[in-house]
Amino acid sequence: MKEQTITFAAICQVAHLVQQVSRNGQVNDSELAVLLNSIITTSPENTLAVYGGELANVKPGLELLINHLGDSSRSNGKINKVKDPEFTRYIISLINLERRLTKQPKQLTLLGERIEATKRQLDHYSITSETLIASFASIYSDIISPLGARIQVAGEPNILKQTANQHKIRALLLAGIRSTVLWRQVGGKRRRIIFSRNKLVKTAKQLLSTI
């Protein structure tokens, strides 16, 4: 459950940063770096190592998880309408895309090859440079988007028209796919978000208390 909570928190973090970029064109660089680094961390010692080995790196995601799935979304014993349906849509869309990806071994292999090629650019550019972000974005466009069920990103039209923002959003969505793959590998299932939400929230609170 700890690993599922950490990886699901990262998915939440991706969804939130996509919203930030699409709405105001701004994103926290340190959070962006953590998520982009997760894409290239392909042989981690453990789950947390994917996110730099520090729980603090997924603290925003843990808080989002608690706010989104916690008891504050309940009233009189009944679950109210989701606070942010767009946020939920991004998460569910990532889960659906990951399922399509895992059914296509050739695309998975190609994805691994493209990520390895991108790693070599780190000798010359930082992980949050426009060059690396554009590379991640192209991987998403070439491999993930053709899988179908494209994620429709909502936001300010003028912001979404800017190429740099489009690249950031696609790079973040690629990071979201990475975390969703990992979430599935540690036992995450879509129905558990519904039926095990209390366990997820409890574990997230426990993890936050140790930061």
mmCIF file of the C-alpha atoms, coordinates in Angstrom:
data_MODEL
# 
_entry.id   MODEL 
# 
loop_
_atom_site.group_PDB 
_atom_site.id 
_atom_site.type_symbol 
_atom_site.label_atom_id 
_atom_site.label_alt_id 
_atom_site.label_comp_id 
_atom_site.label_asym_id 
_atom_site.label_entity_id 
_atom_site.label_seq_id 
_atom_site.pdbx_PDB_ins_code 
_atom_site.Cartn_x 
_atom_site.Cartn_y 
_atom_site.Cartn_z 
_atom_site.occupancy 
_atom_site.B_iso_or_equiv 
_atom_site.pdbx_formal_charge 
_atom_site.auth_seq_id 
_atom_site.auth_comp_id 
_atom_site.auth_asym_id 
_atom_site.auth_atom_id 
_atom_site.pdbx_PDB_model_num 
ATOM 1   C CA . MET A 1 1   ? 0.000   0.000  0.000   1.00 0.00 ? 1   MET A CA 1 
ATOM 2   C CA . LYS A 1 2   ? 2.909   2.365  0.677   1.00 0.00 ? 2   LYS A CA 1 
ATOM 3   C CA . GLU A 1 3   ? 4.257   1.915  -2.860  1.00 0.00 ? 3   GLU A CA 1 
ATOM 4   C CA . GLN A 1 4   ? 0.767   2.277  -4.339  1.00 0.00 ? 4   GLN A CA 1 
ATOM 5   C CA . THR A 1 5   ? 0.240   5.476  -2.374  1.00 0.00 ? 5   THR A CA 1 
ATOM 6   C CA . ILE A 1 6   ? 3.566   6.990  -3.454  1.00 0.00 ? 6   ILE A CA 1 
ATOM 7   C CA . THR A 1 7   ? 2.986   6.236  -7.122  1.00 0.00 ? 7   THR A CA 1 
ATOM 8   C CA . PHE A 1 8   ? -0.631  7.377  -7.060  1.00 0.00 ? 8   PHE A CA 1 
ATOM 9   C CA . ALA A 1 9   ? 0.497   10.591 -5.358  1.00 0.00 ? 9   ALA A CA 1 
ATOM 10  C CA . ALA A 1 10  ? 2.898   11.142 -8.253  1.00 0.00 ? 10  ALA A CA 1 
ATOM 11  C CA . ILE A 1 11  ? 0.036   10.673 -10.726 1.00 0.00 ? 11  ILE A CA 1 
ATOM 12  C CA . CYS A 1 12  ? -1.949  13.289 -8.782  1.00 0.00 ? 12  CYS A CA 1 
ATOM 13  C CA . GLN A 1 13  ? 1.058   15.602 -8.914  1.00 0.00 ? 13  GLN A CA 1 
ATOM 14  C CA . VAL A 1 14  ? 1.227   15.235 -12.701 1.00 0.00 ? 14  VAL A CA 1 
ATOM 15  C CA . ALA A 1 15  ? -2.472  16.036 -13.085 1.00 0.00 ? 15  ALA A CA 1 
ATOM 16  C CA . HIS A 1 16  ? -2.083  19.149 -10.938 1.00 0.00 ? 16  HIS A CA 1 
ATOM 17  C CA . LEU A 1 17  ? 0.972   20.430 -12.826 1.00 0.00 ? 17  LEU A CA 1 
ATOM 18  C CA . VAL A 1 18  ? -0.802  19.886 -16.159 1.00 0.00 ? 18  VAL A CA 1 
ATOM 19  C CA . GLN A 1 19  ? -3.592  22.083 -14.818 1.00 0.00 ? 19  GLN A CA 1 
ATOM 20  C CA . GLN A 1 20  ? -1.102  24.742 -13.717 1.00 0.00 ? 20  GLN A CA 1 
ATOM 21  C CA . VAL A 1 21  ? 0.618   24.884 -17.093 1.00 0.00 ? 21  VAL A CA 1 
ATOM 22  C CA . SER A 1 22  ? -2.641  24.894 -19.072 1.00 0.00 ? 22  SER A CA 1 
ATOM 23  C CA . ARG A 1 23  ? -4.262  27.580 -16.921 1.00 0.00 ? 23  ARG A CA 1 
ATOM 24  C CA . ASN A 1 24  ? -1.425  30.025 -16.269 1.00 0.00 ? 24  ASN A CA 1 
ATOM 25  C CA . GLY A 1 25  ? 1.645   28.770 -18.114 1.00 0.00 ? 25  GLY A CA 1 
ATOM 26  C CA . GLN A 1 26  ? 3.583   28.432 -14.859 1.00 0.00 ? 26  GLN A CA 1 
ATOM 27  C CA . VAL A 1 27  ? 4.977   25.366 -13.142 1.00 0.00 ? 27  VAL A CA 1 
ATOM 28  C CA . ASN A 1 28  ? 7.195   24.712 -10.138 1.00 0.00 ? 28  ASN A CA 1 
ATOM 29  C CA . ASP A 1 29  ? 10.595  23.839 -11.606 1.00 0.00 ? 29  ASP A CA 1 
ATOM 30  C CA . SER A 1 30  ? 11.643  21.547 -8.761  1.00 0.00 ? 30  SER A CA 1 
ATOM 31  C CA . GLU A 1 31  ? 8.394   19.560 -9.000  1.00 0.00 ? 31  GLU A CA 1 
ATOM 32  C CA . LEU A 1 32  ? 8.792   19.419 -12.775 1.00 0.00 ? 32  LEU A CA 1 
ATOM 33  C CA . ALA A 1 33  ? 12.371  18.146 -12.402 1.00 0.00 ? 33  ALA A CA 1 
ATOM 34  C CA . VAL A 1 34  ? 11.305  15.367 -10.032 1.00 0.00 ? 34  VAL A CA 1 
ATOM 35  C CA . LEU A 1 35  ? 8.645   14.130 -12.440 1.00 0.00 ? 35  LEU A CA 1 
ATOM 36  C CA . LEU A 1 36  ? 10.841  14.375 -15.541 1.00 0.00 ? 36  LEU A CA 1 
ATOM 37  C CA . ASN A 1 37  ? 13.636  12.525 -13.753 1.00 0.00 ? 37  ASN A CA 1 
ATOM 38  C CA . SER A 1 38  ? 11.155  9.760  -12.965 1.00 0.00 ? 38  SER A CA 1 
ATOM 39  C CA . ILE A 1 39  ? 10.884  9.086  -16.715 1.00 0.00 ? 39  ILE A CA 1 
ATOM 40  C CA . ILE A 1 40  ? 14.582  8.334  -17.072 1.00 0.00 ? 40  ILE A CA 1 
ATOM 41  C CA . THR A 1 41  ? 14.929  6.403  -13.809 1.00 0.00 ? 41  THR A CA 1 
ATOM 42  C CA . THR A 1 42  ? 14.318  3.038  -15.421 1.00 0.00 ? 42  THR A CA 1 
ATOM 43  C CA . SER A 1 43  ? 16.285  0.747  -13.061 1.00 0.00 ? 43  SER A CA 1 
ATOM 44  C CA . PRO A 1 44  ? 15.470  2.021  -9.576  1.00 0.00 ? 44  PRO A CA 1 
ATOM 45  C CA . GLU A 1 45  ? 16.497  0.295  -6.334  1.00 0.00 ? 45  GLU A CA 1 
ATOM 46  C CA . ASN A 1 46  ? 12.978  0.818  -5.011  1.00 0.00 ? 46  ASN A CA 1 
ATOM 47  C CA . THR A 1 47  ? 9.801   2.755  -5.722  1.00 0.00 ? 47  THR A CA 1 
ATOM 48  C CA . LEU A 1 48  ? 10.815  5.934  -3.921  1.00 0.00 ? 48  LEU A CA 1 
ATOM 49  C CA . ALA A 1 49  ? 14.107  6.035  -5.844  1.00 0.00 ? 49  ALA A CA 1 
ATOM 50  C CA . VAL A 1 50  ? 12.081  6.868  -8.975  1.00 0.00 ? 50  VAL A CA 1 
ATOM 51  C CA . TYR A 1 51  ? 11.253  10.182 -7.290  1.00 0.00 ? 51  TYR A CA 1 
ATOM 52  C CA . GLY A 1 52  ? 14.737  11.017 -6.080  1.00 0.00 ? 52  GLY A CA 1 
ATOM 53  C CA . GLY A 1 53  ? 14.622  8.864  -2.976  1.00 0.00 ? 53  GLY A CA 1 
ATOM 54  C CA . GLU A 1 54  ? 12.926  11.568 -0.898  1.00 0.00 ? 54  GLU A CA 1 
ATOM 55  C CA . LEU A 1 55  ? 9.304   11.476 0.282   1.00 0.00 ? 55  LEU A CA 1 
ATOM 56  C CA . ALA A 1 56  ? 9.355   15.267 0.273   1.00 0.00 ? 56  ALA A CA 1 
ATOM 57  C CA . ASN A 1 57  ? 9.498   15.105 -3.532  1.00 0.00 ? 57  ASN A CA 1 
ATOM 58  C CA . VAL A 1 58  ? 5.981   13.666 -3.643  1.00 0.00 ? 58  VAL A CA 1 
ATOM 59  C CA . LYS A 1 59  ? 4.624   15.719 -0.736  1.00 0.00 ? 59  LYS A CA 1 
ATOM 60  C CA . PRO A 1 60  ? 2.401   17.866 -3.016  1.00 0.00 ? 60  PRO A CA 1 
ATOM 61  C CA . GLY A 1 61  ? 0.973   14.695 -4.530  1.00 0.00 ? 61  GLY A CA 1 
ATOM 62  C CA . LEU A 1 62  ? 0.284   13.157 -1.133  1.00 0.00 ? 62  LEU A CA 1 
ATOM 63  C CA . GLU A 1 63  ? -1.579  16.317 -0.110  1.00 0.00 ? 63  GLU A CA 1 
ATOM 64  C CA . LEU A 1 64  ? -3.556  16.273 -3.361  1.00 0.00 ? 64  LEU A CA 1 
ATOM 65  C CA . LEU A 1 65  ? -4.439  12.615 -2.813  1.00 0.00 ? 65  LEU A CA 1 
ATOM 66  C CA . ILE A 1 66  ? -5.747  13.351 0.688   1.00 0.00 ? 66  ILE A CA 1 
ATOM 67  C CA . ASN A 1 67  ? -7.728  16.392 -0.430  1.00 0.00 ? 67  ASN A CA 1 
ATOM 68  C CA . HIS A 1 68  ? -9.186  14.593 -3.412  1.00 0.00 ? 68  HIS A CA 1 
ATOM 69  C CA . LEU A 1 69  ? -10.033 11.229 -1.855  1.00 0.00 ? 69  LEU A CA 1 
ATOM 70  C CA . GLY A 1 70  ? -10.344 12.138 1.820   1.00 0.00 ? 70  GLY A CA 1 
ATOM 71  C CA . ASP A 1 71  ? -13.401 12.478 4.011   1.00 0.00 ? 71  ASP A CA 1 
ATOM 72  C CA . SER A 1 72  ? -13.779 16.142 3.091   1.00 0.00 ? 72  SER A CA 1 
ATOM 73  C CA . SER A 1 73  ? -15.454 14.865 -0.067  1.00 0.00 ? 73  SER A CA 1 
ATOM 74  C CA . ARG A 1 74  ? -18.141 13.187 2.029   1.00 0.00 ? 74  ARG A CA 1 
ATOM 75  C CA . SER A 1 75  ? -21.229 14.593 3.690   1.00 0.00 ? 75  SER A CA 1 
ATOM 76  C CA . ASN A 1 76  ? -23.775 12.770 5.838   1.00 0.00 ? 76  ASN A CA 1 
ATOM 77  C CA . GLY A 1 77  ? -22.089 9.506  4.972   1.00 0.00 ? 77  GLY A CA 1 
ATOM 78  C CA . LYS A 1 78  ? -22.508 10.071 1.255   1.00 0.00 ? 78  LYS A CA 1 
ATOM 79  C CA . ILE A 1 79  ? -19.823 10.883 -1.273  1.00 0.00 ? 79  ILE A CA 1 
ATOM 80  C CA . ASN A 1 80  ? -20.396 14.286 -2.812  1.00 0.00 ? 80  ASN A CA 1 
ATOM 81  C CA . LYS A 1 81  ? -19.672 15.136 -6.408  1.00 0.00 ? 81  LYS A CA 1 
ATOM 82  C CA . VAL A 1 82  ? -15.958 15.173 -7.099  1.00 0.00 ? 82  VAL A CA 1 
ATOM 83  C CA . LYS A 1 83  ? -14.429 18.544 -6.270  1.00 0.00 ? 83  LYS A CA 1 
ATOM 84  C CA . ASP A 1 84  ? -12.485 18.763 -9.504  1.00 0.00 ? 84  ASP A CA 1 
ATOM 85  C CA . PRO A 1 85  ? -13.789 16.541 -12.325 1.00 0.00 ? 85  PRO A CA 1 
ATOM 86  C CA . GLU A 1 86  ? -11.034 17.751 -14.670 1.00 0.00 ? 86  GLU A CA 1 
ATOM 87  C CA . PHE A 1 87  ? -8.373  16.540 -12.214 1.00 0.00 ? 87  PHE A CA 1 
ATOM 88  C CA . THR A 1 88  ? -10.117 13.158 -12.003 1.00 0.00 ? 88  THR A CA 1 
ATOM 89  C CA . ARG A 1 89  ? -10.419 12.956 -15.786 1.00 0.00 ? 89  ARG A CA 1 
ATOM 90  C CA . TYR A 1 90  ? -6.675  13.387 -16.240 1.00 0.00 ? 90  TYR A CA 1 
ATOM 91  C CA . ILE A 1 91  ? -5.949  10.592 -13.759 1.00 0.00 ? 91  ILE A CA 1 
ATOM 92  C CA . ILE A 1 92  ? -8.460  8.167  -15.272 1.00 0.00 ? 92  ILE A CA 1 
ATOM 93  C CA . SER A 1 93  ? -7.245  9.012  -18.792 1.00 0.00 ? 93  SER A CA 1 
ATOM 94  C CA . LEU A 1 94  ? -3.641  8.238  -17.811 1.00 0.00 ? 94  LEU A CA 1 
ATOM 95  C CA . ILE A 1 95  ? -4.726  4.903  -16.330 1.00 0.00 ? 95  ILE A CA 1 
ATOM 96  C CA . ASN A 1 96  ? -6.640  4.036  -19.503 1.00 0.00 ? 96  ASN A CA 1 
ATOM 97  C CA . LEU A 1 97  ? -3.712  5.011  -21.743 1.00 0.00 ? 97  LEU A CA 1 
ATOM 98  C CA . GLU A 1 98  ? -1.298  2.921  -19.679 1.00 0.00 ? 98  GLU A CA 1 
ATOM 99  C CA . ARG A 1 99  ? -3.528  -0.113 -20.099 1.00 0.00 ? 99  ARG A CA 1 
ATOM 100 C CA . ARG A 1 100 ? -3.470  0.357  -23.867 1.00 0.00 ? 100 ARG A CA 1 
ATOM 101 C CA . LEU A 1 101 ? 0.303   0.754  -23.829 1.00 0.00 ? 101 LEU A CA 1 
ATOM 102 C CA . THR A 1 102 ? 0.942   -2.458 -21.883 1.00 0.00 ? 102 THR A CA 1 
ATOM 103 C CA . LYS A 1 103 ? -1.051  -4.400 -24.465 1.00 0.00 ? 103 LYS A CA 1 
ATOM 104 C CA . GLN A 1 104 ? 1.404   -3.339 -27.180 1.00 0.00 ? 104 GLN A CA 1 
ATOM 105 C CA . PRO A 1 105 ? 4.858   -4.831 -26.448 1.00 0.00 ? 105 PRO A CA 1 
ATOM 106 C CA . LYS A 1 106 ? 6.423   -3.272 -29.553 1.00 0.00 ? 106 LYS A CA 1 
ATOM 107 C CA . GLN A 1 107 ? 5.404   0.203  -28.426 1.00 0.00 ? 107 GLN A CA 1 
ATOM 108 C CA . LEU A 1 108 ? 6.734   -0.508 -24.931 1.00 0.00 ? 108 LEU A CA 1 
ATOM 109 C CA . THR A 1 109 ? 10.079  -1.541 -26.393 1.00 0.00 ? 109 THR A CA 1 
ATOM 110 C CA . LEU A 1 110 ? 10.179  1.542  -28.595 1.00 0.00 ? 110 LEU A CA 1 
ATOM 111 C CA . LEU A 1 111 ? 9.333   3.693  -25.590 1.00 0.00 ? 111 LEU A CA 1 
ATOM 112 C CA . GLY A 1 112 ? 12.290  2.268  -23.690 1.00 0.00 ? 112 GLY A CA 1 
ATOM 113 C CA . GLU A 1 113 ? 14.611  2.887  -26.630 1.00 0.00 ? 113 GLU A CA 1 
ATOM 114 C CA . ARG A 1 114 ? 13.478  6.493  -27.030 1.00 0.00 ? 114 ARG A CA 1 
ATOM 115 C CA . ILE A 1 115 ? 13.911  7.171  -23.302 1.00 0.00 ? 115 ILE A CA 1 
ATOM 116 C CA . GLU A 1 116 ? 17.443  5.724  -23.378 1.00 0.00 ? 116 GLU A CA 1 
ATOM 117 C CA . ALA A 1 117 ? 18.264  7.973  -26.345 1.00 0.00 ? 117 ALA A CA 1 
ATOM 118 C CA . THR A 1 118 ? 16.944  10.996 -24.472 1.00 0.00 ? 118 THR A CA 1 
ATOM 119 C CA . LYS A 1 119 ? 19.130  10.175 -21.466 1.00 0.00 ? 119 LYS A CA 1 
ATOM 120 C CA . ARG A 1 120 ? 22.211  10.858 -23.587 1.00 0.00 ? 120 ARG A CA 1 
ATOM 121 C CA . GLN A 1 121 ? 21.107  14.476 -24.012 1.00 0.00 ? 121 GLN A CA 1 
ATOM 122 C CA . LEU A 1 122 ? 21.608  14.966 -20.273 1.00 0.00 ? 122 LEU A CA 1 
ATOM 123 C CA . ASP A 1 123 ? 25.333  15.215 -20.955 1.00 0.00 ? 123 ASP A CA 1 
ATOM 124 C CA . HIS A 1 124 ? 24.643  18.578 -22.570 1.00 0.00 ? 124 HIS A CA 1 
ATOM 125 C CA . TYR A 1 125 ? 21.305  19.832 -21.231 1.00 0.00 ? 125 TYR A CA 1 
ATOM 126 C CA . SER A 1 126 ? 19.519  19.972 -17.896 1.00 0.00 ? 126 SER A CA 1 
ATOM 127 C CA . ILE A 1 127 ? 16.404  17.863 -17.309 1.00 0.00 ? 127 ILE A CA 1 
ATOM 128 C CA . THR A 1 128 ? 14.143  20.942 -17.369 1.00 0.00 ? 128 THR A CA 1 
ATOM 129 C CA . SER A 1 129 ? 15.752  22.532 -20.432 1.00 0.00 ? 129 SER A CA 1 
ATOM 130 C CA . GLU A 1 130 ? 13.569  23.254 -23.440 1.00 0.00 ? 130 GLU A CA 1 
ATOM 131 C CA . THR A 1 131 ? 15.573  20.650 -25.383 1.00 0.00 ? 131 THR A CA 1 
ATOM 132 C CA . LEU A 1 132 ? 14.865  17.797 -22.962 1.00 0.00 ? 132 LEU A CA 1 
ATOM 133 C CA . ILE A 1 133 ? 11.243  18.822 -22.482 1.00 0.00 ? 133 ILE A CA 1 
ATOM 134 C CA . ALA A 1 134 ? 10.781  18.867 -26.258 1.00 0.00 ? 134 ALA A CA 1 
ATOM 135 C CA . SER A 1 135 ? 12.330  15.384 -26.475 1.00 0.00 ? 135 SER A CA 1 
ATOM 136 C CA . PHE A 1 136 ? 9.956   14.009 -23.841 1.00 0.00 ? 136 PHE A CA 1 
ATOM 137 C CA . ALA A 1 137 ? 7.051   15.715 -25.590 1.00 0.00 ? 137 ALA A CA 1 
ATOM 138 C CA . SER A 1 138 ? 7.953   14.089 -28.909 1.00 0.00 ? 138 SER A CA 1 
ATOM 139 C CA . ILE A 1 139 ? 8.101   10.653 -27.258 1.00 0.00 ? 139 ILE A CA 1 
ATOM 140 C CA . TYR A 1 140 ? 4.595   11.216 -25.933 1.00 0.00 ? 140 TYR A CA 1 
ATOM 141 C CA . SER A 1 141 ? 3.329   12.422 -29.319 1.00 0.00 ? 141 SER A CA 1 
ATOM 142 C CA . ASP A 1 142 ? 4.949   9.583  -31.266 1.00 0.00 ? 142 ASP A CA 1 
ATOM 143 C CA . ILE A 1 143 ? 4.241   6.642  -28.963 1.00 0.00 ? 143 ILE A CA 1 
ATOM 144 C CA . ILE A 1 144 ? 1.484   7.440  -26.474 1.00 0.00 ? 144 ILE A CA 1 
ATOM 145 C CA . SER A 1 145 ? -0.893  9.674  -28.458 1.00 0.00 ? 145 SER A CA 1 
ATOM 146 C CA . PRO A 1 146 ? -1.405  7.147  -31.298 1.00 0.00 ? 146 PRO A CA 1 
ATOM 147 C CA . LEU A 1 147 ? -2.734  4.645  -28.757 1.00 0.00 ? 147 LEU A CA 1 
ATOM 148 C CA . GLY A 1 148 ? -6.067  6.476  -28.933 1.00 0.00 ? 148 GLY A CA 1 
ATOM 149 C CA . ALA A 1 149 ? -8.273  8.022  -26.247 1.00 0.00 ? 149 ALA A CA 1 
ATOM 150 C CA . ARG A 1 150 ? -6.226  11.206 -26.313 1.00 0.00 ? 150 ARG A CA 1 
ATOM 151 C CA . ILE A 1 151 ? -6.235  13.330 -23.193 1.00 0.00 ? 151 ILE A CA 1 
ATOM 152 C CA . GLN A 1 152 ? -8.082  16.562 -23.891 1.00 0.00 ? 152 GLN A CA 1 
ATOM 153 C CA . VAL A 1 153 ? -6.332  19.253 -21.876 1.00 0.00 ? 153 VAL A CA 1 
ATOM 154 C CA . ALA A 1 154 ? -8.495  22.179 -20.814 1.00 0.00 ? 154 ALA A CA 1 
ATOM 155 C CA . GLY A 1 155 ? -7.127  25.637 -20.081 1.00 0.00 ? 155 GLY A CA 1 
ATOM 156 C CA . GLU A 1 156 ? -6.573  29.120 -21.413 1.00 0.00 ? 156 GLU A CA 1 
ATOM 157 C CA . PRO A 1 157 ? -6.503  29.015 -25.253 1.00 0.00 ? 157 PRO A CA 1 
ATOM 158 C CA . ASN A 1 158 ? -3.733  31.608 -25.546 1.00 0.00 ? 158 ASN A CA 1 
ATOM 159 C CA . ILE A 1 159 ? -1.563  29.628 -23.147 1.00 0.00 ? 159 ILE A CA 1 
ATOM 160 C CA . LEU A 1 160 ? -2.281  26.298 -24.820 1.00 0.00 ? 160 LEU A CA 1 
ATOM 161 C CA . LYS A 1 161 ? -1.298  27.734 -28.217 1.00 0.00 ? 161 LYS A CA 1 
ATOM 162 C CA . GLN A 1 162 ? 2.274   28.317 -27.055 1.00 0.00 ? 162 GLN A CA 1 
ATOM 163 C CA . THR A 1 163 ? 4.615   25.574 -28.211 1.00 0.00 ? 163 THR A CA 1 
ATOM 164 C CA . ALA A 1 164 ? 6.664   25.621 -25.000 1.00 0.00 ? 164 ALA A CA 1 
ATOM 165 C CA . ASN A 1 165 ? 3.530   24.984 -22.926 1.00 0.00 ? 165 ASN A CA 1 
ATOM 166 C CA . GLN A 1 166 ? 2.381   22.214 -25.262 1.00 0.00 ? 166 GLN A CA 1 
ATOM 167 C CA . HIS A 1 167 ? 5.765   20.535 -24.807 1.00 0.00 ? 167 HIS A CA 1 
ATOM 168 C CA . LYS A 1 168 ? 5.602   20.850 -21.017 1.00 0.00 ? 168 LYS A CA 1 
ATOM 169 C CA . ILE A 1 169 ? 2.127   19.342 -20.915 1.00 0.00 ? 169 ILE A CA 1 
ATOM 170 C CA . ARG A 1 170 ? 3.112   16.390 -23.110 1.00 0.00 ? 170 ARG A CA 1 
ATOM 171 C CA . ALA A 1 171 ? 6.311   15.840 -21.111 1.00 0.00 ? 171 ALA A CA 1 
ATOM 172 C CA . LEU A 1 172 ? 4.273   15.848 -17.902 1.00 0.00 ? 172 LEU A CA 1 
ATOM 173 C CA . LEU A 1 173 ? 1.771   13.398 -19.372 1.00 0.00 ? 173 LEU A CA 1 
ATOM 174 C CA . LEU A 1 174 ? 4.682   11.104 -20.263 1.00 0.00 ? 174 LEU A CA 1 
ATOM 175 C CA . ALA A 1 175 ? 5.774   11.321 -16.618 1.00 0.00 ? 175 ALA A CA 1 
ATOM 176 C CA . GLY A 1 176 ? 2.190   10.479 -15.710 1.00 0.00 ? 176 GLY A CA 1 
ATOM 177 C CA . ILE A 1 177 ? 2.349   7.355  -17.856 1.00 0.00 ? 177 ILE A CA 1 
ATOM 178 C CA . ARG A 1 178 ? 5.633   6.408  -16.137 1.00 0.00 ? 178 ARG A CA 1 
ATOM 179 C CA . SER A 1 179 ? 4.036   6.697  -12.695 1.00 0.00 ? 179 SER A CA 1 
ATOM 180 C CA . THR A 1 180 ? 0.917   4.860  -13.837 1.00 0.00 ? 180 THR A CA 1 
ATOM 181 C CA . VAL A 1 181 ? 3.029   1.960  -15.147 1.00 0.00 ? 181 VAL A CA 1 
ATOM 182 C CA . LEU A 1 182 ? 4.827   1.861  -11.794 1.00 0.00 ? 182 LEU A CA 1 
ATOM 183 C CA . TRP A 1 183 ? 1.546   2.122  -9.885  1.00 0.00 ? 183 TRP A CA 1 
ATOM 184 C CA . ARG A 1 184 ? 0.245   -0.894 -11.781 1.00 0.00 ? 184 ARG A CA 1 
ATOM 185 C CA . GLN A 1 185 ? 3.487   -2.812 -11.155 1.00 0.00 ? 185 GLN A CA 1 
ATOM 186 C CA . VAL A 1 186 ? 3.148   -2.374 -7.382  1.00 0.00 ? 186 VAL A CA 1 
ATOM 187 C CA . GLY A 1 187 ? -0.428  -3.650 -7.406  1.00 0.00 ? 187 GLY A CA 1 
ATOM 188 C CA . GLY A 1 188 ? -2.458  -0.546 -8.203  1.00 0.00 ? 188 GLY A CA 1 
ATOM 189 C CA . LYS A 1 189 ? -5.849  -1.167 -9.769  1.00 0.00 ? 189 LYS A CA 1 
ATOM 190 C CA . ARG A 1 190 ? -8.542  1.253  -10.869 1.00 0.00 ? 190 ARG A CA 1 
ATOM 191 C CA . ARG A 1 191 ? -11.160 -0.284 -8.583  1.00 0.00 ? 191 ARG A CA 1 
ATOM 192 C CA . ARG A 1 192 ? -8.864  0.184  -5.585  1.00 0.00 ? 192 ARG A CA 1 
ATOM 193 C CA . ILE A 1 193 ? -9.107  3.940  -6.005  1.00 0.00 ? 193 ILE A CA 1 
ATOM 194 C CA . ILE A 1 194 ? -12.796 3.523  -5.213  1.00 0.00 ? 194 ILE A CA 1 
ATOM 195 C CA . PHE A 1 195 ? -12.839 0.647  -2.759  1.00 0.00 ? 195 PHE A CA 1 
ATOM 196 C CA . SER A 1 196 ? -9.530  1.310  -0.976  1.00 0.00 ? 196 SER A CA 1 
ATOM 197 C CA . ARG A 1 197 ? -9.644  5.100  -0.883  1.00 0.00 ? 197 ARG A CA 1 
ATOM 198 C CA . ASN A 1 198 ? -9.619  5.136  2.926   1.00 0.00 ? 198 ASN A CA 1 
ATOM 199 C CA . LYS A 1 199 ? -6.462  3.016  2.985   1.00 0.00 ? 199 LYS A CA 1 
ATOM 200 C CA . LEU A 1 200 ? -4.816  5.265  0.426   1.00 0.00 ? 200 LEU A CA 1 
ATOM 201 C CA . VAL A 1 201 ? -5.699  8.386  2.407   1.00 0.00 ? 201 VAL A CA 1 
ATOM 202 C CA . LYS A 1 202 ? -4.573  6.838  5.702   1.00 0.00 ? 202 LYS A CA 1 
ATOM 203 C CA . THR A 1 203 ? -1.260  5.754  4.207   1.00 0.00 ? 203 THR A CA 1 
ATOM 204 C CA . ALA A 1 204 ? -0.735  9.174  2.613   1.00 0.00 ? 204 ALA A CA 1 
ATOM 205 C CA . LYS A 1 205 ? -1.289  10.848 5.990   1.00 0.00 ? 205 LYS A CA 1 
ATOM 206 C CA . GLN A 1 206 ? 1.175   8.455  7.624   1.00 0.00 ? 206 GLN A CA 1 
ATOM 207 C CA . LEU A 1 207 ? 3.772   9.190  4.952   1.00 0.00 ? 207 LEU A CA 1 
ATOM 208 C CA . LEU A 1 208 ? 3.246   12.955 5.291   1.00 0.00 ? 208 LEU A CA 1 
ATOM 209 C CA . SER A 1 209 ? 3.801   12.728 9.042   1.00 0.00 ? 209 SER A CA 1 
ATOM 210 C CA . THR A 1 210 ? 7.308   11.373 8.440   1.00 0.00 ? 210 THR A CA 1 
ATOM 211 C CA . ILE A 1 211 ? 8.418   14.222 6.189   1.00 0.00 ? 211 ILE A CA 1 
# 
